[in-house]
Amino acid sequence: MQLTYRGSKYESNTPTVETTAGETGKYRGLDWRFRNFKKAPVQQASLDLKYRGVAYRTSDRPDVNDAVANETAVVAAPLAESVKATGLSTENRARTRMTQQHHLIKNRQQTLLSRSAAEAGFTHLSDYWNHIQGDIHPTFRRNYERSHVALS
């Protein structure tokens, strides 16, 4: 197919993607055929990559410098025994998570209170220290959306 873009003409060469016939289903009341790729389109990296300080490349051709480095590599003995990192216990992590969730809920309720007061016409409400006090109702935790999108 002959195409023209800003005066220059070229041939269209759209890539073809091989698919396999999948299941047939319904989407919003219409029949829909699901198709799967035979081979997933993956772009190969053309850069020298580094992960946690170790350089590597994804291409098949080995680099000359890498081959020389592999031949002359010397492994040093560890200077000291490795020390096991001490982290929080499961109970402490659960307590921290619960506290963070409690603060998020209280902040959200405070924001909702401020917005509703502004809609009601209280203009000087921000001059006062009017935090939510008391416990959070247990049913509020059950249906509380933890997403940041829920705040908007």
N, C-alpha and C positions, 0 to 999 in steps of 0.2 A: 504494500500500500504506500503510495507516494504522499508524503506530508510536507507542509510548508510552515516554517516558523520564522517570522521577521525577515522574510525574503529568501531564506536559505531552504532548499529542498533536501529531503532525506527520506530514506526508506524506513518504515517501521519494522522493528524486529522485536516483538514482544516475547518474553520468555514464556515457555510452556511449563506448567507444573503438573507432574504426574500425580494423580490422586486415585484412591480406591473408593469404591462405593461403600458407604457405611449404612447406618440404620436410617429408617424413615420415621419421622416423628411429626408432631404438630407444634407450631409456634403461633400463638395468638389466633388459633382457629384455622390456620393454613397448613397444608402439607409442606414438609421441609425435608430435604435429603441432606444428611450429614456426610461430608466427604473428608477423608484423612489423607495427609501427604504420604506418598510412598517413601520419600526420603526428606527429612526435615531440612529446610534451607538454613545452612549455617555459614556465617562469614568467617573466613580464616583470618586470624590476626597477622598483620604484616609487620609487627613491631617486636622489638626485644622486650620481653616482659620481666617483671620482678615480683616475686611473692615472698614476703617475710624475709627479704634480704637475699634470696636465692634467685639468680637470673636463669631464665629459660626461654625457649622459643618453641612455637608450635609447628614450625615447618619441618619437613622431613630431612632437609639437607643439614648436616652437622656443620657447625662453625669451626674453623681451623683453630682459633684461640681456645675454644672449649676442649678440643681434643688434646691440646698441649697441656692445658690446666689439669685435665683428668689424669694424665700420665704422671705429673709431678706433684700431685696432691699428697700432703703428709697430714696424718691425723694425730693431733696432740692428745695426750692423756688428760682426763679431767683433773682440775686442780683440787676440787673438794667434792664431797658427796653431794648429790642433789638434795635440796631441802624441799620437803613436801609443803606446798603452799596451803596455809590455813585459811579457809573461807568461812562464811557464815553457815551455821547449821541450818537444817531445813526449817526448824521452828523459828529461828531468827529471820530467815528469808521470808517466811509466811507472815510473821509479825510486821516486818518492814513493808511488805506488799499491802497488807491490810491497812496500815497507817497511811501509806501513800494514797490508796483508794479512798479512804475516809476524807483526807484533805482535798482530793479532787472533787468529791461529791459536795463537800461544804463550800468550796470555791464556786462550783457551778450553781448551787442554790443561792449563794450571795449575789452572783451575777444576775440570776433570774429575778431576785428580789429588787435589785437596783433598776433593772429594765422595766419591771412592772410598775415600780414607783414613778419612774420617769414618764411612763405612758399615762399614769393617773394624774400627772401634773405636779408632783412634788419636785420642785426644782432645786431646793437647797438640801436635799437628802444626803448628798455626798459630803456635806460639812460635818456630819455626825458619824460617830463610831457605832455602826448598827450591824454588827455581825450576827449571823445565825447562831442561836444558842440552843443547847439541848441535843438530844440524840436524834439520829437519822432513823426514820421509820423503816422497819425491816423490809417492807415490800418495795421500797424505793431501790434497795440494792439489787433485788431480783431482776428488775426490768431496766436497770440503768445501762445505757449504751456507753461503753468505754472509749469509743472512737472520738477523735478530735473533731470529726465532722458533726457530731451530735451537738456541739456547743454553738454552732451557727444557726 
